[in-house]
Structures are given as C-alpha cells and as structure tokens.
Amino acid sequence: MAQRAVPITSRVPAIAAAGLVLLLTLGTLGAVLWRAEWQGGLSPADWAAIRFTVWQALLSAAISVVLAIPIARALARRQFRGRQFLITLLGAPFLLPVIVAVLGLLAVFGRGGILNSGLEAIGLPTVSIFGLQGVVLAHVFFNLPLAIRFILQGWLAIPSERFRLAATLNAPIGRLLEWPMLRTVVPSTFLVIFLICLTSFAVALTMGGGPRATTVELAIYQALRFDFDLGRAALLAVIQFGLCVGAALLAWRLTGENLSGAGLDRVVQRWDTPKPWIDFLWIAAAALFLLIPLAMIILRGLPGMFDMPESILAAAMRSVLVAVGSSLLCTAMAFALALKGGIAVSVVGVLPLAASGLVVGTGAFLIVFPFARPSDVALLVTMLVNATLALPFALRAIAPAIAAIQQDFGRLGTSLGMGGWSWVRLVVFPRARRPLGFAAGLAAALSMGDLGVITLFAGQSEETLPLAMYRLMGAYRMEAAASAALLLLVLSFALFWLCDKWGRSDADI
Amino acid sequence: MKNTTYLPAVAGFALIATGAVADGHAPVLQVYTYDSFTSDWGPGPAIEAAFEETCACDLQFVGAGDGAALLARLQLEGPRTDADIVLGLDTNLTAAARETGLFAPHGVEADLDLPIAWTDPDFLPFDWGYFAFVANADAAAPASLTELAASDTSIVIQDPRSSTPGLGLLMWVKAAYGDDAAQVWADLADNIVTVTPGWSEAYGMFLEGEADAVLSYTTSPAYHLIAEEDASKVAWAFDEGHYMQVEVAGKVATTDQPELADQFLAFMVTDAFQSVIPTTNWMYPAVVPVEGLPAGFETLVTPEASLLLSPEEAASVRDAALDEWRNALSQ
C-alpha cells in the first residue's frame, strides 16, 4: 500500500489501550508462570485435547462462515418490513451465557426437544445431539450471528454507486464487487470465530458427550482447580496463544486488499436480484435456527418472572453498571487503536481472544491480591477484563470503517490542515458512528453475560446477574434461574439494541 | 521466659494492628466457603445470624466457587490469606489441603452422627450425604451400578476433572470395584448421555428430561418433597453401597482470630448450626439436632453400606482412576 496521508492524532490513548490489553493477557499469564513450580510437560491426554480443540474449532468456524455468506447476502439485498429488527434479533444468541444457550438448544434438539418429538410423531428414529455434532451445532448457534453481522457489514460497505455502475455496464457483480469484499471480510471473520471456539470449555464438554470432547480450556481448568498445577496451566495457555498466532498469521495472509474509492453514502439499490425466494428461504432458515431456541428460553423463564428474589434485581443493577462501564472503555480503546492502525494493533486486537479466561482471572487475582482485597476491586477488575475481552469484536467492527475513512478522506483532511481532535470529531467520529454503536452494544452485552473473573473475585455483595443465576441453579432453584436467565437475555438485548440504535440514528439503511 | 514479659504489649499491638480494638468495631471472622453455602437460599445467612448473637463479632462468608475452587483459592492466596476458617472441602480434597500446611488442628471433641468413625485431627465435618442417582419415581430403578450399566437407562454425570460430585462418582466406582473399575466404566459408557462441567448443568438437564437419571445425592428428593411438595423424584438404592461425601471445615493456621475460629468450630457442631443444614444445604447434619431431622427426611433411602476412601487413599488412587475413566469413555 502506498504511504497513507492521514491527519496526525495523538498516540497516547492507543498506547494506553495496548498496555492494558498486554497486561491482562500476557501479564496475567506471566503472573501465573511466576508462581508456578515447573514440573514437566504434556500428557498424551493433553495432546488429544489439543487435537480435538483445533478440529472442532475449524469445523465450527468453517460452517458458521459458509452459512453466513448467503444469509448476509440475502439480508443485504432484500428490503422488507422489520428487516432491521430481525438483523438485531439474529444477533442475540451470541450474547447468551453458555448454560442458558445450551438449555435453549436442548429444548429444540434434545431428547425431549421439538425436533425429536416431531420425528417420533411421524415415526422416524430420533437423533442424539451429543457428540461432535452437538459441539459444532452449539458453536454455530453462538457464532453464526457474529459471522452474519461481520459479513453483512462488508456488503453494506460497498458504495451504492458501484452497484449502479455495475448495473449500467451489465458487469458481473459477484466477481467484481462481492468476491473482493469477501476476500477482505471472510478471513478475519473466520479467525475470530475459530479463536472463540478454541477457548470453549463448557459448551464443548456439555454437548460433546464425554471426555472425548475435552478442550484445552478444560485441561487448564483441571490444572488450576483440581491439581493446582500452575505450571501446566500456564504451559497449556502458552499453547493456546501459539495456536492463536498461527491462525492469525494464516488469516492475514489470506486477507485481500480493500478496493479504494469512496461513495456518496446513498442507499444501496440493487438491480441484480434474481429469484427472491432463495434469499427469503435463507433468511427464514436462519431465523428459525436462531430464534426458536431463544423462544424456548423465554417460555421457560416467564412463569417465575414476577417472583424473583430481590437480590436478583440488585445483581442485575450491578451487571448493567459494569456492562456500561466496560462498554464505554472498550469502545474508547477500540477507537483509539483503530485510529492508530497497523500490524501491532492487529496483534493487540486478537490477543484477548486467545487468552484463557481462567488464566486471566487467576493471573489478575495474583496481581491484585498483594495490594487489595479481591472482593473490594471485584467490579472494577471485572469491568477492565470484560472491556479487554470484548476488544477484538469491537476492533473488528470499527477498524475497517476507520481505515476506509482514512483512506477515502485522509488526503482531503490533510490538505485542509485538519489534525488531531477536529479531524476525529468532524470527520471520523460521525462517519464511524454505525460501527461504534454496534461495537458498544456488543461490548455491553458480552459483559452482561460474562461469568469469568467475577467467580474468583466476588463476595456476596459483588454478585453479578450471571453469577446469581448460577448460584440459583446450584441451590436447586431451576425455575428462578430460568427467570434470571430471561432477565439477563432481555437486559443484554436491550443494551445492545440501544447502542446499535444510537449508531444507526442518522443512517438510512 | 524473657519473652513473656513483653507479651501483653505485643498482644496489644497485634490487636491495634488488626483493628479489633482501635476503632471499636467487632472483630471480623472470615469464613471461605463454596457459593451455594453462602447464597440467600443456602445455610449461610441463618448461621451468620445465629453465631453473631453469641460471639460479639462480625462473621463474613466469602463464596469461592465449589469445593475444589475453594481449595485453589486458598492455595493462590497462600499464608497471607485473610481466611480464618475454610468450610466446604470434602474428603477427596482434604489430603491436598493438609499438604499445603495451611491448616491447624481443629481441637473439637464432638459426638458425631456419621455412619463411619471420624478421627481426622485437622478437619471437622459439618454435614454429609450419599451420592446417588436421582430419577423420576415412575422410571424403572436398577438395583446396582452393574445393573444400571447393563440396562439402557440414560444418565447424565459430572466431570471428575471439574466437579466434586463427578469426582465422588469416580471414587464410588473405584471403592466398590477396585481393579474392575475400568470395566464398569466401559459398561456404563453407553448409558452416559453426556458429562457436564458441574452439578447445576447436570441437574438442570435431568429436570429438562435429557436423561432418565442424574448423579446427585440421596437427599436431593427431600428438596423436591419439602420445598416444592413434589414427591415425584427418588434416589436409587444400590447394592454395592453408596459413596459418601463428608463436608468438613478447617482452621487456617495463619488466622489472626484463633479464639474466634475455635469458637466457630465448636459452634459448628451445635444445634444452632446443625438444625439449619438439612433444609438449606440438603445434606444430613453431622450432629442430629435434638428435635431430629425435618419431616420428609424419613422417606429418603438409606444405603445398606457406606463407602468412603480415606483422604490419603482417595488422593493416591485419583490419577489412575481418572485415566481409567477417560479411556473407558473415550472409546
């Protein structure tokens, strides 16, 4: 790429953000390593876990991305009533806490679920969800929404003038416009989902049907909790980072260059829309697959909704506060990093995905413990960690938009002598508003559903909503837990919706 | 002898340093325990109120995941820990806990109502129960682990690498079958629908109808009977006997409140503590209160034989048993 002409902005925020990410990913790993007594290498069972982890992550990511392409295309080129709401709603599974989503899936695909009841009714043999198929199904359920959103953003970022030009020239849109766009969007989407599935633990074990489905993250859990073997936990975490770096390098090699040329922000109009029923079939299939389990979660939660214990509401308040703080921080960090740009930022942007949540929590505990009581800083640490863990998604949403703005308007900005704050405020911020809103919503919702570090830090009065939900389940209160899960779903979704809506408030697509 | 002269002064400084006297607040006793003990529905709140009436102190429960997470938390904190008491380990964890050197003898002489003799000088039981498979009353009930393995009954169990009940089942099979344990697991493999990370996931899946039975406790039906007035859940009694879970508490050696800690351990085996246990923790109290067990507990199955490996045995067979389990279920 030719040297970019981009107005100069301060580097300090980007460096601060990168510092926090490094501290919470590599720093926490270092803290665990520092406390570890070294004892030797990996067992054959560990190697089996590594193989299974990589295999299921590859399958899950590939299927998610392949399915997301036609769905995103259908959503991009069809206009219908409620389209925007449907797009937002399809994002919901990604925001669910694991156990909630698993129970929702089982209500559809499980032994007594809708699918098997249907099969039985028409005299067909029932199917078992448990096994590799279950792991992949659950991971696709979680990550298909993310893939659809990322790829849809790619489609919507193609300026409408190009479609108009292509239509005028009767040129092949697929080869000229869509394929190059997919080359830039698909590898990074694949990478993000691959890495999410790489660090999966509860989904893989629960849906996998047994120790065949052991992942690296479970081996880390065992090392930390049952064996208290910090050395082995750290070694496994290092391997997880290694897999992440390898996958990231491969994805970057395969990523195509973005086409240059700015549009005039018109609504996309398409002339190449043969066979609309195929598009609607895809949209209907995606909606059924993603929304029926969601509906089951709502049905399970409704009966107990109005006699939830008061402590649940306090926990919900706390979760919302943490989510808002973490969302603001995360979006600001992602914005600063995206403005800076470059390969170092890309590295910082994927590190949190490769980090083991358990190692981050344990390392943060080891760092904090000498200075403060863990429960005193529980919510602060949770906010920082959640902001960092959501950063890859926020950055993935914001960075392409900001890069495009700098590419398209950088020269104009420089020639006008714009720099620093006025460039950010007048040009970048308004134009990046849509991805910023999406990123903020994603970060807030992810933070709502997170059950990572809080389990290690929280006392009774720092309980968040997901933790309260787990504690209800642990006390046999499954119905109250289902209601807490529904509350969690509603709050996550509301936060996401509000932020996303703010981002779209001046857009007409 | 010379040192004794300074003792009052030293003690005075120590008290000021811990804030016990300096600002007029009641001394704080920190008890680390597992999450469900300290939740609003667990025994924690009632026990806190009862103990604070007698001790002129502030009893604080700190929840830390499950039993294994509790021990890991203590190990992470090391000798600098703020914990005075750790409550909620079981006998599968006490060998590792003792090895940390962080515990002091409990020093309590109590008349315990356990099916086995208790002689551990470091850890004192506060409740106990039997592991069992819990099912709906109308399901066909196998009479033993082997009969279960031979049937086509589906079960959901917990992973012994991440869950204390899961580890309990591992020890159950090992204690009942010794060298034949691997074969029992191989026979059970086709009954196991799935293995969950913790008790909550497994129990939730059972209630949703994903399996005929779930690994839990003989006392689980008491929850449904007493709290929900639902008599539809039963625990299966097995001929091999049932493995026990004995939940214990220990005094942390580095405590800054040794006398309060002793007072708490003594309180733990009195009625005020023990009468709270059955209908909040859904386990048997370590000492049956004067008024007896709550109505409904008499309906529970009582196993013919109680199985329990000593902490040292449990620790020494664990890794090999885990390998057997993993190999049998990975086929």
Boltz contact constraints between the chains, C-beta under 6 A:
constraints:
  - contact:
      token1: [A, 99]
      token2: [B, 201]
      max_distance: 6.0
  - contact:
      token1: [A, 106]
      token2: [B, 210]
      max_distance: 6.0
  - contact:
      token1: [A, 110]
      token2: [B, 210]
      max_distance: 6.0
  - contact:
      token1: [A, 111]
      token2: [B, 210]
      max_distance: 6.0
  - contact:
      token1: [A, 112]
      token2: [B, 209]
      max_distance: 6.0
  - contact:
      token1: [A, 130]
      token2: [B, 193]
      max_distance: 6.0
  - contact:
      token1: [A, 130]
      token2: [B, 194]
      max_distance: 6.0
  - contact:
      token1: [A, 202]
      token2: [B, 197]
      max_distance: 6.0
  - contact:
      token1: [A, 205]
      token2: [B, 197]
      max_distance: 6.0
  - contact:
      token1: [A, 206]
      token2: [B, 196]
      max_distance: 6.0
  - contact:
      token1: [A, 206]
      token2: [B, 201]
      max_distance: 6.0
  - contact:
      token1: [A, 209]
      token2: [B, 194]
      max_distance: 6.0
  - contact:
      token1: [A, 210]
      token2: [B, 195]
      max_distance: 6.0
  - contact:
      token1: [A, 210]
      token2: [B, 329]
      max_distance: 6.0
  - contact:
      token1: [A, 211]
      token2: [B, 326]
      max_distance: 6.0
  - contact:
      token1: [A, 211]
      token2: [B, 329]
      max_distance: 6.0
  - contact:
      token1: [A, 211]
      token2: [B, 330]
      max_distance: 6.0
  - contact:
      token1: [A, 212]
      token2: [B, 330]
      max_distance: 6.0
  - contact:
      token1: [A, 221]
      token2: [B, 162]
      max_distance: 6.0
  - contact:
      token1: [A, 222]
      token2: [B, 161]
      max_distance: 6.0
  - contact:
      token1: [A, 225]
      token2: [B, 68]
      max_distance: 6.0
  - contact:
      token1: [A, 225]
      token2: [B, 69]
      max_distance: 6.0
  - contact:
      token1: [A, 225]
      token2: [B, 72]
      max_distance: 6.0
  - contact:
      token1: [A, 226]
      token2: [B, 68]
      max_distance: 6.0
  - contact:
      token1: [A, 226]
      token2: [B, 161]
      max_distance: 6.0
  - contact:
      token1: [A, 228]
      token2: [B, 72]
      max_distance: 6.0
  - contact:
      token1: [A, 228]
      token2: [B, 75]
      max_distance: 6.0
  - contact:
      token1: [A, 311]
      token2: [B, 40]
      max_distance: 6.0
  - contact:
      token1: [A, 365]
      token2: [B, 76]
      max_distance: 6.0
  - contact:
      token1: [A, 455]
      token2: [B, 65]
      max_distance: 6.0
  - contact:
      token1: [A, 459]
      token2: [B, 62]
      max_distance: 6.0
  - contact:
      token1: [A, 460]
      token2: [B, 38]
      max_distance: 6.0
  - contact:
      token1: [A, 471]
      token2: [B, 35]
      max_distance: 6.0
  - contact:
      token1: [A, 471]
      token2: [B, 39]
      max_distance: 6.0
  - contact:
      token1: [A, 473]
      token2: [B, 200]
      max_distance: 6.0
  - contact:
      token1: [A, 473]
      token2: [B, 204]
      max_distance: 6.0
  - contact:
      token1: [A, 474]
      token2: [B, 36]
      max_distance: 6.0
  - contact:
      token1: [A, 474]
      token2: [B, 200]
      max_distance: 6.0
  - contact:
      token1: [A, 475]
      token2: [B, 36]
      max_distance: 6.0
  - contact:
      token1: [A, 475]
      token2: [B, 39]
      max_distance: 6.0
  - contact:
      token1: [A, 475]
      token2: [B, 41]
      max_distance: 6.0
  - contact:
      token1: [A, 476]
      token2: [B, 223]
      max_distance: 6.0
  - contact:
      token1: [A, 478]
      token2: [B, 204]
      max_distance: 6.0
  - contact:
      token1: [A, 478]
      token2: [B, 207]
      max_distance: 6.0
